[in-house]
Amino acid sequence: MASGGCVWPPRAGVQLGRALAMCALVGLWLLGLLTRSYLSWGHGPEKGPEGALRSQAGDTPAPGTHASSQPHLIFILADDQGFRDVGYHGSEIRTPTLDRLAAEGVKLENYYVQPICTPSRSQFITGKYQIHTGLQHSIIRPTQPNCLPLDNATLPQKLKEVGYATHMVGKWHLGFYRKECMPTRRGFDTFFGSLLGSGDYYTHYKCDSPGVCGYDLYENDRAAWDHDSGTYSTQMYTQRVQGILAAHDPRKPLFLYIAYQAVHSPLQAPGRYFEQYRSIVNTSRRRYAAMLSCLDEAVRNVTQALKAHGFYDNSIIIYSSDNGGQPAAGGSNWPLRGSKGTYWEGGVRAVGFVHSPLLKNRGTVCKELVHITDWYPTLVSLAEGHIDEDVHLDGYDVWETISEGLRSPRVDILHNIDPIYTKAKNGSWAAGYGIWNTAIQSAIRVRHWKLLTGNPGYSDWVPPQAFSNLGPSRWHSERVTLSTGKSVWLFNITADPYERVDLSGRYPGVVRQLLRRLSQFNRTAVPVRYPPRDPRSNPRLNGGVWGPWYKEESKQQPPRRDKAARKQKKGRRKQRPQDAGGPRCRSGAPRG
């Protein structure tokens, strides 16, 4: 044995080895604690002022994770799509994308909008009935000094308050006579689209009356001359949406409002979409079908872009029509009664669905009452926003109704009260039991009951065979001759969704109750905003462009006609063999 060494007994050596091993393990544990503590001292994720974790700039979230709990909100609004005009409602028009998205989401089968364009759009963006914004009569005409009241906080403004980027692509139709009325002044970071209710799908020109014609395509607050390549608007708007998604960081919340021009007249579509509809003899229906197929493809491309750029898993996609279809322009609302512009179910009951991975109950049908005003509070709530207590909305938060199948908080809908519309000749206070003047056009829904007074509008049922000839035929329609002296109708919509059995004579007590509810609503109405046309609105005085014209006299600029004239002339020369036809600038086309 060598001298100077330490010799341990065999048993003591084993015990020492165990002790050293335990010390090593404890040391590693302490080192780990110190390392984690060091990382938390200014080297890891920071806490913001609210105590929430904030990632370092440049950090990339793991796949399937999101930097924010706020969902991306995608609202797609079709124009004049009829209730029957979607595959899952039995249409002969093929809509595979809409059918799939609806089947995988929640179909809204008791969903209501307004009968024409401006009212639906105003109620979506404010959460208020028309009677509370002064827009209860007709639409905003291009020549009227009128717009959505500036004292109403809009949906995009509320979403911007909680950090959303807000973009609008498509049709505005909420007024533009002043710069303050423009989309970018009402809460949208960017706007690309049209200001009016309709126009040529390729040249983007619109005539409101003979000699009152102009260009209507905007990039933010200026005419989009440099962004106009003559592309069909449905495709052009989709390309813009794809560009927005490609440029936006999916970790930051996005509100995207896509208001397609389709399928509003004039009836135009690229030629390749007609191939599958050669069997449709009716010209208007065939063109309409081609336009709707193009729209369906556009929605597919938007959905694919959401997936490609990392938005889809945290997105809520809402699809809606703005009103019922117009049979004279190819639309079908069968088996509902009436059409666009009326308060019958065919004018106000719409195609609608919600598609999202965030839905709790997917692949379901919601038959609870939902109205277009409900999107305002619903989306603000989903965005973790706040609505002031002194703001009186007409919409309800219906997310739990849609996502979880709970009962809707909504029990009634004021379809409208229009004191200016043509009065019913036989309406009177007496017919309204001294409660209501039934000459006034109005409509209200309370639970199962629906009441209409005054002149509700075109009331025929238009079955599919009405489109079997060269033009819309009223011979095939179930025509209704309203009884002499009739100015009140009552229906149980749950039992009779097609409004075939008028129960007003059988249940006078229910009629009185609904008339009182109408009267209560009417006491909250603001004055109607429907000014006469302003000759200064003529695009000839504004460089050939539809746009804001109300300005101080001292700031008025000389008219700029040359560029607009050249653009219009060039558009007329351009040959478009794929164009389905239809007038470029027809003053007599249906509006809205």
C-alpha positions as CSV (number, residue, x, y, z in Angstrom):
1,M,0.0,0.0,0.0
2,A,1.5,3.4,-0.9
3,S,2.2,5.8,1.8
4,G,0.4,9.1,2.2
5,G,-2.9,7.7,0.8
6,C,-6.3,7.7,2.5
7,V,-7.7,4.3,2.7
8,W,-11.4,4.0,3.5
9,P,-13.1,0.9,4.6
10,P,-15.1,-0.6,1.7
11,R,-18.5,0.1,3.3
12,A,-17.5,3.8,4.0
13,G,-16.4,4.3,0.3
14,V,-19.8,3.2,-1.0
15,Q,-21.6,5.6,1.4
16,L,-19.3,8.4,0.3
17,G,-20.0,7.7,-3.4
18,R,-23.7,7.9,-2.8
19,A,-23.3,11.2,-1.0
20,L,-21.3,12.7,-3.8
21,A,-23.9,11.6,-6.3
22,M,-26.7,13.2,-4.3
23,C,-24.7,16.5,-4.1
24,A,-24.2,16.5,-7.8
25,L,-28.0,16.1,-8.4
26,V,-28.8,18.9,-6.0
27,G,-26.2,21.1,-7.7
28,L,-27.8,20.5,-11.1
29,W,-31.2,21.3,-9.7
30,L,-30.0,24.6,-8.2
31,L,-28.2,25.5,-11.4
32,G,-31.5,25.0,-13.3
33,L,-33.3,27.3,-10.9
34,L,-30.7,30.0,-11.3
35,T,-30.8,29.7,-15.0
36,R,-34.6,30.1,-15.1
37,S,-34.4,33.0,-12.7
38,Y,-31.8,34.7,-14.8
39,L,-33.9,34.3,-17.9
40,S,-36.8,35.9,-16.1
41,W,-34.7,38.9,-15.1
42,G,-35.2,40.9,-18.3
43,H,-34.2,38.2,-20.8
44,G,-37.4,36.3,-21.4
45,P,-41.0,37.4,-22.4
46,E,-41.8,40.7,-20.8
47,K,-45.0,41.6,-19.0
48,G,-46.9,44.5,-20.3
49,P,-48.7,47.1,-18.1
50,E,-51.7,44.8,-17.8
51,G,-49.6,41.9,-16.6
52,A,-50.0,40.0,-19.9
53,L,-47.0,38.3,-21.4
54,R,-45.5,40.2,-24.3
55,S,-43.3,38.3,-26.8
56,Q,-40.0,39.9,-28.0
57,A,-40.0,41.5,-31.4
58,G,-39.1,39.0,-34.0
59,D,-40.3,36.0,-32.1
60,T,-42.1,33.5,-34.3
61,P,-45.1,31.7,-32.6
62,A,-45.1,28.0,-32.9
63,P,-47.4,26.5,-35.5
64,G,-51.0,26.5,-34.3
65,T,-50.5,29.2,-31.7
66,H,-51.6,32.8,-31.8
67,A,-50.0,36.0,-30.4
68,S,-53.5,37.3,-29.5
69,S,-56.7,35.9,-28.2
70,Q,-58.6,38.3,-30.5
71,P,-59.8,36.4,-33.6
72,H,-59.6,37.7,-37.2
73,L,-63.0,38.8,-38.3
74,I,-63.9,38.3,-42.0
75,F,-67.3,39.5,-43.1
76,I,-68.4,38.7,-46.7
77,L,-71.5,40.5,-47.9
78,A,-73.1,39.4,-51.2
79,D,-75.3,41.8,-53.1
80,D,-78.9,40.8,-54.1
81,Q,-78.4,37.0,-53.6
82,G,-81.8,35.4,-53.4
83,F,-82.8,33.0,-50.6
84,R,-82.9,30.0,-52.9
85,D,-79.7,30.9,-54.7
86,V,-77.3,28.7,-52.9
87,G,-76.8,25.0,-53.4
88,Y,-77.9,23.9,-49.9
89,H,-81.3,25.6,-50.5
90,G,-81.9,23.5,-53.5
91,S,-80.7,25.8,-56.3
92,E,-79.7,24.6,-59.7
93,I,-76.8,27.1,-59.4
94,R,-73.6,25.4,-58.3
95,T,-72.1,26.9,-55.1
96,P,-69.7,24.2,-53.9
97,T,-67.6,26.6,-51.7
98,L,-70.6,28.2,-50.0
99,D,-72.1,24.7,-49.5
100,R,-69.0,23.3,-47.9
101,L,-68.2,26.3,-45.7
102,A,-71.8,26.3,-44.4
103,A,-71.9,22.6,-43.9
104,E,-68.7,22.7,-41.8
105,G,-69.9,25.8,-39.9
106,V,-73.3,27.0,-38.7
107,K,-76.2,27.7,-41.1
108,L,-78.4,30.6,-40.1
109,E,-81.9,29.6,-41.1
110,N,-83.8,32.3,-39.2
111,Y,-81.6,35.2,-40.3
112,Y,-82.9,38.6,-41.4
113,V,-81.5,41.6,-43.2
114,Q,-83.2,44.7,-44.7
115,P,-84.9,44.7,-48.1
116,I,-82.5,47.0,-49.9
117,C,-78.8,47.9,-49.9
118,T,-78.1,51.0,-47.8
119,P,-80.3,50.0,-44.9
120,S,-78.6,46.6,-44.5
121,R,-75.2,48.1,-44.7
122,S,-76.0,50.9,-42.3
123,Q,-77.4,48.5,-39.7
124,F,-74.4,46.2,-40.0
125,I,-71.9,48.9,-39.4
126,T,-73.8,50.7,-36.6
127,G,-75.9,48.0,-34.9
128,K,-78.9,50.3,-35.1
129,Y,-82.3,50.1,-36.8
130,Q,-82.9,52.6,-39.7
131,I,-85.3,54.6,-37.6
132,H,-82.4,55.4,-35.2
133,T,-80.1,56.7,-38.0
134,G,-82.6,58.6,-40.1
135,L,-82.1,56.2,-43.1
136,Q,-85.6,54.6,-42.9
137,H,-86.6,55.6,-46.4
138,S,-85.1,54.1,-49.6
139,I,-81.4,54.2,-50.2
140,I,-78.8,56.9,-50.4
141,R,-78.8,58.2,-54.0
142,P,-75.6,59.3,-55.7
143,T,-76.8,62.9,-56.0
144,Q,-78.1,63.3,-52.5
145,P,-76.1,65.3,-49.9
146,N,-76.6,62.5,-47.4
147,C,-74.5,59.8,-45.7
148,L,-74.4,57.6,-42.6
149,P,-74.7,60.1,-39.7
150,L,-71.3,61.1,-38.5
151,D,-72.2,60.9,-34.8
152,N,-72.6,57.1,-35.0
153,A,-69.6,55.1,-33.9
154,T,-69.0,52.5,-36.6
155,L,-68.0,48.8,-36.2
156,P,-64.4,49.4,-37.6
157,Q,-63.9,52.4,-35.3
158,K,-64.8,50.2,-32.3
159,L,-62.4,47.5,-33.5
160,K,-59.6,49.9,-34.0
161,E,-59.9,50.9,-30.3
162,V,-58.8,47.4,-29.4
163,G,-55.9,47.1,-31.8
164,Y,-57.5,45.8,-35.0
165,A,-56.3,46.6,-38.5
166,T,-59.4,47.4,-40.5
167,H,-59.7,47.0,-44.3
168,M,-62.7,47.3,-46.6
169,V,-62.9,46.0,-50.1
170,G,-66.0,46.4,-52.3
171,K,-69.2,48.4,-52.3
172,W,-69.7,51.2,-49.7
173,H,-73.2,52.7,-50.5
174,L,-73.4,54.7,-47.3
175,G,-72.9,58.2,-48.8
176,F,-69.9,60.3,-49.8
177,Y,-71.0,63.9,-50.4
178,R,-68.5,65.0,-47.8
179,K,-65.0,63.7,-47.3
180,E,-65.9,62.9,-43.7
181,C,-68.4,60.4,-45.0
182,M,-65.8,58.3,-46.8
183,P,-64.9,54.8,-45.6
184,T,-61.4,55.8,-44.5
185,R,-63.0,58.5,-42.3
186,R,-65.4,56.0,-40.8
187,G,-62.9,53.6,-39.3
188,F,-61.2,51.8,-42.1
189,D,-57.4,51.9,-42.5
190,T,-57.8,51.2,-46.2
191,F,-60.6,51.2,-48.8
192,F,-60.7,49.8,-52.3
193,G,-64.0,49.7,-54.1
194,S,-67.0,51.6,-55.2
195,L,-69.0,54.3,-53.5
196,L,-72.3,53.9,-55.3
197,G,-74.9,51.1,-55.3
198,S,-74.1,49.7,-58.7
199,G,-72.1,50.1,-61.9
200,D,-70.4,48.4,-64.8
201,Y,-68.3,45.5,-63.5
202,Y,-65.4,46.2,-65.9
203,T,-65.3,49.9,-66.6
204,H,-66.7,51.0,-63.2
205,Y,-68.8,53.7,-64.7
206,K,-72.3,54.5,-63.5
207,C,-75.0,56.8,-64.8
208,D,-77.6,58.0,-62.3
209,S,-79.6,59.7,-65.0
210,P,-79.0,60.9,-68.5
211,G,-76.0,63.2,-68.5
212,V,-75.1,62.4,-64.9
213,C,-72.4,59.7,-65.3
214,G,-69.1,59.1,-63.8
215,Y,-66.2,56.9,-62.8
216,D,-66.7,54.9,-59.5
217,L,-63.6,53.0,-58.3
218,Y,-61.6,54.3,-55.3
219,E,-58.3,53.6,-53.6
220,N,-58.8,55.1,-50.2
221,D,-59.9,58.7,-50.8
222,R,-58.9,59.0,-54.5
223,A,-60.1,57.7,-57.8
224,A,-58.2,54.5,-58.5
225,W,-57.2,55.3,-62.1
226,D,-53.8,53.7,-61.6
227,H,-55.2,50.5,-60.1
228,D,-57.8,49.8,-62.7
229,S,-56.9,47.3,-65.3
230,G,-60.4,46.6,-66.5
231,T,-60.7,43.5,-64.4
232,Y,-64.1,42.0,-63.6
233,S,-64.9,43.5,-60.1
234,T,-65.5,40.2,-58.3
235,Q,-62.0,39.0,-59.3
236,M,-60.4,42.4,-58.8
237,Y,-61.7,42.6,-55.3
238,T,-60.5,39.1,-54.5
239,Q,-57.0,40.0,-55.7
240,R,-57.0,43.0,-53.4
241,V,-58.0,40.8,-50.5
242,Q,-55.3,38.3,-51.2
243,G,-52.8,41.2,-51.2
244,I,-54.0,42.5,-47.9
245,L,-53.7,39.0,-46.3
246,A,-50.2,38.5,-47.8
247,A,-49.0,41.8,-46.3
248,H,-50.6,41.5,-42.8
249,D,-49.0,39.9,-39.8
250,P,-51.4,37.1,-38.7
251,R,-50.3,37.6,-35.1
252,K,-52.1,41.0,-35.1
253,P,-56.0,41.0,-35.2
254,L,-57.6,41.8,-38.6
255,F,-61.1,43.0,-39.5
256,L,-61.7,42.5,-43.2
257,Y,-65.1,43.7,-44.7
258,I,-65.5,42.3,-48.2
259,A,-68.7,43.7,-49.8
260,Y,-68.9,42.2,-53.3
261,Q,-70.8,43.9,-56.1
262,A,-72.1,40.6,-57.3
263,V,-74.8,39.5,-58.0
264,H,-76.4,43.0,-58.4
265,S,-77.3,44.2,-61.8
266,P,-76.0,44.9,-64.5
267,L,-75.8,41.2,-65.2
268,Q,-72.2,40.6,-66.4
269,A,-69.7,37.8,-65.9
270,P,-66.6,36.4,-67.6
271,G,-67.5,34.0,-70.4
272,R,-66.0,30.8,-68.9
273,Y,-68.6,30.8,-66.1
274,F,-71.5,30.4,-68.6
275,E,-70.4,26.9,-69.9
276,Q,-72.1,25.0,-67.1
277,Y,-75.4,26.9,-67.5
278,R,-76.2,26.5,-71.2
279,S,-79.3,24.6,-70.2
280,I,-80.8,27.7,-68.5
281,V,-83.0,29.3,-71.2
282,N,-83.8,32.4,-69.3
283,T,-81.1,35.0,-70.2
284,S,-81.2,36.9,-66.9
285,R,-81.1,33.7,-64.9
286,R,-78.2,32.3,-66.9
287,R,-76.2,35.5,-66.4
288,Y,-77.1,35.6,-62.8
289,A,-76.0,32.0,-62.3
290,A,-72.6,32.7,-64.0
291,M,-72.1,35.7,-61.7
292,L,-72.9,33.6,-58.6
293,S,-70.5,30.8,-59.7
294,C,-67.7,33.5,-60.0
295,L,-68.6,34.8,-56.5
296,D,-68.5,31.2,-55.1
297,E,-65.0,30.8,-56.6
298,A,-63.9,34.1,-55.1
299,V,-65.0,33.0,-51.6
300,R,-62.9,29.8,-52.2
301,N,-59.9,31.9,-53.1
302,V,-60.3,34.1,-50.0
303,T,-60.5,31.1,-47.8
304,Q,-57.4,29.6,-49.3
305,A,-55.5,32.8,-48.8
306,L,-56.6,32.8,-45.1
307,K,-55.1,29.4,-44.8
308,A,-51.9,30.1,-46.9
309,H,-51.0,33.2,-44.8
310,G,-51.7,31.7,-41.4
311,F,-55.0,33.4,-40.5
312,Y,-57.5,30.6,-40.9
313,D,-57.2,28.8,-37.5
314,N,-57.9,32.0,-35.6
315,S,-60.6,33.4,-38.0
316,I,-64.3,33.8,-38.0
317,I,-65.8,34.0,-41.4
318,I,-69.4,35.4,-41.7
319,Y,-71.3,35.2,-45.0
320,S,-74.5,37.1,-45.7
321,S,-76.6,38.5,-48.5
322,D,-77.7,42.1,-48.0
323,N,-81.3,41.5,-49.1
324,G,-83.5,39.2,-51.1
325,G,-83.1,38.4,-54.8
326,Q,-84.7,40.4,-57.6
327,P,-86.6,38.0,-60.0
328,A,-86.5,40.5,-62.8
329,A,-82.7,40.4,-62.6
330,G,-82.4,36.6,-62.3
331,G,-82.7,36.1,-58.5
332,S,-84.9,33.6,-56.8
333,N,-86.4,33.6,-53.3
334,W,-88.6,30.5,-53.7
335,P,-90.5,29.3,-51.7
336,L,-90.6,32.6,-49.9
337,R,-93.1,35.3,-50.8
338,G,-92.0,38.6,-52.4
339,S,-88.6,40.0,-53.5
340,K,-86.0,42.6,-52.9
341,G,-87.5,45.9,-51.9
342,T,-90.4,44.4,-50.0
343,Y,-91.0,43.4,-46.4
344,W,-92.3,40.0,-47.3
345,E,-90.0,37.1,-46.3
346,G,-88.4,37.0,-49.8
347,G,-87.1,40.6,-49.3
348,V,-85.7,40.3,-45.8
349,R,-84.9,36.6,-45.0
350,A,-81.4,36.0,-46.2
351,V,-78.7,33.4,-46.9
352,G,-76.2,33.4,-44.1
353,F,-73.8,31.2,-42.2
354,V,-70.7,31.3,-39.9
355,H,-67.6,29.3,-40.6
356,S,-64.8,29.0,-38.1
357,P,-62.5,26.6,-36.3
358,L,-63.4,28.6,-33.2
359,L,-67.1,27.4,-33.3
360,K,-67.9,25.0,-30.5
361,N,-70.8,23.2,-32.4
362,R,-69.8,22.9,-36.0
363,G,-71.9,21.3,-38.7
364,T,-75.1,22.6,-37.2
365,V,-78.2,24.6,-38.1
366,C,-79.2,27.7,-36.1
367,K,-83.0,28.4,-36.2
368,E,-82.8,31.1,-33.5
369,L,-83.7,34.6,-34.5
370,V,-80.7,36.6,-35.8
371,H,-80.6,40.0,-37.4
372,I,-77.9,41.9,-39.3
373,T,-77.7,44.5,-36.4
374,D,-76.5,41.7,-34.2
375,W,-73.1,41.5,-35.9
376,Y,-72.0,44.8,-34.3
377,P,-72.2,43.8,-30.7
378,T,-71.2,40.2,-31.4
379,L,-68.0,41.2,-33.2
380,V,-67.1,43.9,-30.7
381,S,-67.5,41.3,-27.9
382,L,-65.4,38.7,-29.8
383,A,-62.7,41.4,-30.3
384,E,-62.7,42.0,-26.5
385,G,-64.0,45.5,-27.1
386,H,-66.3,47.7,-25.1
387,I,-69.6,49.3,-25.8
388,D,-70.4,52.3,-23.7
389,E,-73.5,52.0,-21.5
390,D,-75.0,55.2,-22.9
391,V,-75.0,53.8,-26.5
392,H,-78.3,52.3,-27.3
393,L,-77.9,49.5,-29.8
394,D,-80.7,47.5,-31.5
395,G,-78.4,44.4,-32.0
396,Y,-77.6,41.6,-29.5
397,D,-74.5,39.5,-28.9
398,V,-75.5,36.2,-30.5
399,W,-72.2,34.4,-30.5
400,E,-73.2,31.8,-27.9
401,T,-76.4,31.3,-29.8
402,I,-74.5,30.5,-33.0
403,S,-71.5,28.7,-31.5
404,E,-73.1,26.8,-28.6
405,G,-76.7,26.5,-29.7
406,L,-78.1,28.6,-26.8
407,R,-81.4,30.5,-27.1
408,S,-81.1,33.8,-28.9
409,P,-81.5,36.9,-26.7
410,R,-83.5,38.5,-29.6
411,V,-87.3,38.1,-29.5
412,D,-88.3,40.7,-32.0
413,I,-87.2,42.6,-35.1
414,L,-88.3,45.9,-36.3
415,H,-88.1,45.4,-40.1
416,N,-88.8,49.1,-40.6
417,I,-91.2,52.1,-40.3
418,D,-91.1,54.3,-43.4
419,P,-93.3,57.4,-43.0
420,I,-92.4,58.7,-46.5
421,Y,-93.2,55.6,-48.6
422,T,-96.4,55.7,-50.7
423,K,-99.3,55.4,-48.3
424,A,-101.8,52.6,-48.6
425,K,-105.0,54.1,-50.0
426,N,-107.2,52.2,-47.6
427,G,-105.1,52.4,-44.5
428,S,-106.4,54.4,-41.5
429,W,-106.2,54.8,-37.8
430,A,-109.5,53.0,-37.6
431,A,-108.0,49.9,-39.3
432,G,-105.2,50.1,-36.7
433,Y,-107.7,50.2,-33.7
434,G,-106.7,53.8,-33.0
435,I,-103.2,52.6,-32.1
436,W,-101.5,52.9,-35.5
437,N,-102.2,54.5,-38.9
438,T,-102.1,51.4,-41.2
439,A,-101.5,53.6,-44.3
440,I,-97.9,53.8,-43.2
441,Q,-95.5,51.1,-44.5
442,S,-94.2,49.1,-41.6
443,A,-93.3,45.6,-40.6
444,I,-92.4,43.9,-37.3
445,R,-91.6,40.5,-36.0
446,V,-92.3,39.4,-32.4
447,R,-91.4,35.8,-31.6
448,H,-93.5,33.7,-34.0
449,W,-95.7,36.6,-35.2
450,K,-95.1,39.0,-38.1
451,L,-97.2,42.1,-38.8
452,L,-97.2,44.2,-41.9
453,T,-99.1,47.5,-42.5
454,G,-99.4,49.9,-45.4
455,N,-98.0,48.8,-48.8
456,P,-95.6,45.9,-48.2
457,G,-94.5,45.8,-51.9
458,Y,-94.6,43.1,-54.7
459,S,-96.2,40.1,-53.1
460,D,-96.1,37.2,-55.6
461,W,-94.4,33.9,-55.1
462,V,-92.1,33.2,-58.0
463,P,-91.4,29.5,-58.5
464,P,-88.5,28.1,-60.4
465,Q,-90.6,27.4,-63.5
466,A,-91.1,31.2,-63.8
467,F,-87.5,31.3,-65.3
468,S,-88.2,28.6,-67.9
469,N,-88.7,31.0,-70.8
470,L,-86.8,33.9,-72.3
471,G,-87.9,36.4,-69.7
472,P,-89.2,36.4,-66.2
473,S,-92.9,35.4,-66.6
474,R,-95.6,36.5,-64.2
475,W,-97.8,34.0,-65.8
476,H,-96.0,31.3,-63.9
477,S,-96.0,33.3,-60.7
478,E,-98.7,32.9,-58.0
479,R,-100.2,36.3,-58.3
480,V,-101.9,37.9,-55.3
481,T,-104.8,40.4,-55.6
482,L,-104.9,42.2,-52.3
483,S,-108.4,42.5,-50.9
484,T,-110.0,45.9,-51.2
485,G,-109.5,47.9,-48.1
486,K,-106.6,45.6,-46.9
487,S,-103.8,47.4,-45.0
488,V,-102.9,44.9,-42.2
489,W,-101.5,41.4,-42.4
490,L,-100.6,38.9,-39.7
491,F,-98.6,35.7,-40.1
492,N,-97.3,33.0,-37.8
493,I,-93.9,32.8,-39.5
494,T,-92.8,29.7,-37.6
495,A,-95.8,27.7,-38.8
496,D,-96.2,29.5,-42.1
497,P,-92.8,30.8,-43.3
498,Y,-94.2,31.3,-46.8
499,E,-96.9,33.8,-45.6
500,R,-99.8,32.1,-47.2
501,V,-102.4,32.3,-44.4
502,D,-103.3,35.8,-43.2
503,L,-104.4,35.6,-39.6
504,S,-105.2,39.2,-38.9
505,G,-108.9,38.6,-38.8
506,R,-108.6,35.6,-36.6
507,Y,-106.3,37.1,-33.9
508,P,-107.2,40.8,-33.5
509,G,-105.7,40.7,-30.0
510,V,-102.3,39.8,-31.4
511,V,-102.7,42.5,-34.1
512,R,-103.3,45.1,-31.3
513,Q,-100.2,43.9,-29.4
514,L,-97.9,44.2,-32.4
515,L,-99.4,47.6,-33.3
516,R,-98.6,48.9,-29.8
517,R,-95.0,47.6,-30.2
518,L,-94.8,49.5,-33.5
519,S,-96.0,52.6,-31.8
520,Q,-93.4,52.2,-29.0
521,F,-90.6,51.9,-31.6
522,N,-91.9,54.9,-33.5
523,R,-91.6,57.1,-30.4
524,T,-87.8,56.5,-30.5
525,A,-87.4,57.3,-34.2
526,V,-85.3,60.2,-35.4
527,P,-86.4,62.4,-38.4
528,V,-85.9,60.9,-41.8
529,R,-82.8,62.0,-43.7
530,Y,-83.7,62.1,-47.4
531,P,-82.6,65.4,-49.0
532,P,-83.3,66.4,-52.6
533,R,-80.6,66.0,-55.2
534,D,-77.7,68.5,-55.3
535,P,-76.7,69.6,-58.9
536,R,-73.1,70.0,-57.6
537,S,-72.9,66.2,-57.3
538,N,-72.7,65.8,-61.1
539,P,-69.4,64.0,-61.9
540,R,-68.9,66.5,-64.8
541,L,-68.2,69.1,-62.2
542,N,-65.7,66.9,-60.4
543,G,-63.3,65.6,-62.9
544,G,-65.6,62.9,-64.3
545,V,-65.6,61.1,-61.0
546,W,-68.3,60.3,-58.4
547,G,-67.0,61.6,-55.1
548,P,-67.3,64.2,-52.4
549,W,-68.5,67.5,-53.8
550,Y,-69.6,69.4,-50.7
551,K,-66.9,72.0,-50.1
552,E,-66.5,75.6,-49.3
553,E,-67.1,77.8,-52.3
554,S,-63.7,79.5,-52.0
555,K,-62.0,76.1,-52.2
556,Q,-63.8,74.8,-55.2
557,Q,-61.5,73.8,-58.0
558,P,-62.1,74.1,-61.7
559,P,-63.6,70.8,-63.2
560,R,-61.1,68.3,-64.5
561,R,-62.7,66.6,-67.5
562,D,-59.8,65.5,-69.7
563,K,-58.6,62.4,-67.8
564,A,-62.1,61.1,-67.1
565,A,-63.1,61.6,-70.7
566,R,-60.0,59.7,-72.0
567,K,-60.7,56.9,-69.5
568,Q,-64.3,56.5,-70.6
569,K,-63.4,56.6,-74.3
570,K,-60.7,54.0,-73.8
571,G,-63.2,51.8,-71.9
572,R,-65.7,52.0,-74.7
573,R,-63.1,51.1,-77.3
574,K,-61.8,48.1,-75.4
575,Q,-63.2,44.8,-76.8
576,R,-64.3,42.3,-74.1
577,P,-65.5,39.1,-75.9
578,Q,-65.9,37.5,-72.5
579,D,-68.3,40.1,-71.3
580,A,-71.8,38.6,-70.9
581,G,-73.4,41.8,-72.0
582,G,-75.6,44.3,-70.1
583,P,-75.6,48.0,-70.3
584,R,-72.4,49.8,-69.2
585,C,-74.1,52.9,-68.0
586,R,-77.9,52.5,-67.9
587,S,-79.9,55.0,-66.1
588,G,-82.9,52.8,-65.7
589,A,-81.3,49.8,-64.0
590,P,-82.5,48.8,-60.6
591,R,-80.7,50.5,-57.8
592,G,-79.7,49.5,-54.3
